[in-house]
């Protein structure tokens, strides 16, 4: 098998893995009750506020929805890369 063929296969595997991960996350989100999701958002916001008060760190302003698509794409790619590494390790180490 030539190197370009491997890269093409690897890209396809990455794409398929990212797609499967996306499906899993979306479906898991559907089964989490709204009350728990609301509680988690409020908890995270309170934790951020406490950290800001404690450290005085203003941090970067949060802009809802800004860069979400790019972040999701990077996350899928990183997850797929991690998955490939695990598979390769399993194959090599048996």
Secondary structure by P-SEA (a helix, b strand, c coil): ccaaaaaaaaaaaaaaaaaaaaaaaaaaaaaccaaaaaaaaaaaaaaaaaaaaaccccccccccccaaaaaaaaaaaaaaaaaaaaaaaaaaac
